[in-house]
Amino acid sequence: MTPEQFRDDILRPSLDRVLPIIEIPDSREAERELLAIAGQESSWTWRYQLKPGGPSADGAYPARGFWQFERRGGVAGVLRHQRTAKRARALCEACHVYPDSDDVWRALEGHDLLATGFARLLLWTEPDPLPKTRTQGWKQYLDLWRPGRPYPDKWAGYWKSADDVVR
């Protein structure tokens, strides 16, 4: 998908439905950061983590959804965090997914509303303001997503694309 297609087909419709449920205000900064992170994590294409050699022994890929959430990482964190736990439960109820890290993680691959909501909730756990610059965006991405392989050389392009689309 192009960043425009991702914003128009996945991100914007999902945010429009999710934000009233999780009671978080809309903002261009959040939309840009979510778009850039989805680019960085999945190239706006992959709903599950591409892992060299394929899935793990149990047949599962370690990360799911366009924002590549891991069950014991971002999913569990959003479900437990004091700022997001209640909101995450409300989102899970609206999406008909049991609010458990295993169930949410399994659903993220094909449930764009849930994936978008969890990505927005993870941003909500950050006490600092949403980023206004590429450098601030990169720092927030590293702090919140904690990628195993961050690929800093790709961030500038994803940030620029996201910034262009959100303007």
N, C-alpha and C positions, 0 to 999 in steps of 0.2 A: 504494500500500500504506500501511497505517497503520504507525506505529512498532512496535506490538505484532506485527503480521503479519510485518514485516520481521525482527524479532528471532526470532520463532518459526519462520518458514519459510526464512529465508536465513542470518542471522547465527549463531544458536545451533547449528543442525545442522552448519554449515560449521566453526565453531570446534571443535566436538566431534571432528570428523574431522581437522582441520588441525593443531591444537596438538600432538598426539603426534608428528606428522611433523616439524614445525619445532622441536620441543623447547623451547617457550616456555610458561611456566605461565599458567593461566587467571586472570583477575581481573575483578572488577566494574568497576574503573576503565578497563581496556582495552575491555571490552564497551560501556561508556557512551561512551567517546571514539569508538570505531568506529561506533556507532549514530548519534551526533551528526554525525560527519563524513559518513557516507552520506546523512543527511538534508540537510546543507548542500550537498553536491556533486550529489545526484541526486534529492532529495525522496523517497527510498526508492522510486523509480519508474523512472528512466531508466538503461538499461545502456550508453548512449553519450551523448556530449556533445551537447546541443542547441545548435547554433550558428546565429546569425542568417544566413539565406540558404542553410542546408543544409550539406552536406558540402563539403570542400575540392575542388580541381580533380581530385584522384585518386580521389574518391568516398569518402574516409575521413573519419570524424569524429576530431578530435584526441585525445579522451580516451574511455576505455572502462571498463566495469564500474561498479557502484554507487558506487565511490570515485573514479571518473573519473581513472584513471591515464593519463598520456601516455607514449608509448614511449621518448622520450629524457629524460624526467624521472623520475618515480617508478619506472617499470619498470626502467630502466637503473640507477638508483640502488640499488634493492634487490638487483639481480643483482650489483652490484660492491662494495657496502659490506662492510667487513671483518666486521661482526657478523652479516650476513645472507646473504652469497654462498653459503656451504655449505648453509644452511637453504633458501634459494630453489631451489637445484639439487635438493635432496631433494624439495621440494614439486612442482617441475616434473616430476620423474620419476614421482612418485605420481599426478600428474594427466595423465600422458602428453602433456606439452607440452615441446618442445625449449627448453632454458634460454637463449634468445636474446631480446633485447628486442623484436624484430619479431614473433616467434612468440608470446611471452607476451602482448604488447599485443593481437594479433589474437584470442587466445583469451579474454581477460578479459570481453568483452561477454557471452558466454554460459556462462561457467564460474565459477559462484559460489564453489566451493571455492578455485580459484586466486585469484580476486579478493579473497576474504576473507583468504586467507593472505598475499597481497602487502600488503594494508592493515595486517594485524597486524605483518608484518615491517617495514614502514615505521615504525610506531610503535616497534619494537624498536631502530631506529637511533638514537633519541633517548636521550642519556645521562641526561637529567633524569627524575625519577619521572613516572609517569602522572599526569595532572591530577586534582585533587580538586574544583576549583571551575570555574565557567563561564569565568572570566577566564583561569585556567591552561589550560583546554581550548582556548580561542580562540588563545592564544599558541602552543601546541603545534601546533594545526592550521595556523596561518600559517607557522610555522617548517618544518614537514614537507611540507605540500601546496603551499605557495607559489602560492596561487590568483591568477590574473590579475585577476579581479574577486571580491574576497572577500565582499561583502555582509554587513558586520558587523551590520546591523539584523536579519538573519534568525537569527543564531547563538543568541541567547537562547532563542528558541522551540524550536529543534532540541535544544539542550542540555537544556532543561527536559523535553521529551518523552522524550529518552533517559534522563535521570535518573529520571523517573517509571516508565518501563518496566523499568529494571534493578533498581529497588528491589523 
